[in-house]
């Protein structure tokens, strides 16, 4: 059975959520609260391969294109996705957010970059 774009997006969504949750669970309690950032980079050694990078920060990251951000506080049991800091959300991170209506599509990356006053190359 062939894989469709929608199936791939759902798989990436589940994998991303599982990796972020596993990453947060692996942090020491002294590292909380924090912001967990996921970004994708092309592999320097394997053509066509993309690797996801996950890091955490004690301060809120600035708005940047191409990152997904969660706020985590282990003591309070919080792991919240922050859509206002995540541009663009290339994969659905909550099945309730999925829509088939074209009016619900995310604005172009170029427009978002212009709005954020960042350079696109």
Secondary structure as GFF3:
##gff-version 3
##sequence-region A 1 121
A	DSSP	alpha_helix	5	26	.	.	.	ID=ss1
A	DSSP	three_ten_helix	29	31	.	.	.	ID=ss2
A	DSSP	beta_strand	34	42	.	.	.	ID=ss3
A	DSSP	beta_strand	50	57	.	.	.	ID=ss4
A	DSSP	beta_strand	64	65	.	.	.	ID=ss5
A	DSSP	beta_strand	67	73	.	.	.	ID=ss6
A	DSSP	beta_strand	78	81	.	.	.	ID=ss7
A	DSSP	three_ten_helix	83	85	.	.	.	ID=ss8
A	DSSP	beta_strand	86	87	.	.	.	ID=ss9
A	DSSP	three_ten_helix	95	97	.	.	.	ID=ss10
A	DSSP	three_ten_helix	102	104	.	.	.	ID=ss11
A	DSSP	alpha_helix	109	116	.	.	.	ID=ss12
###
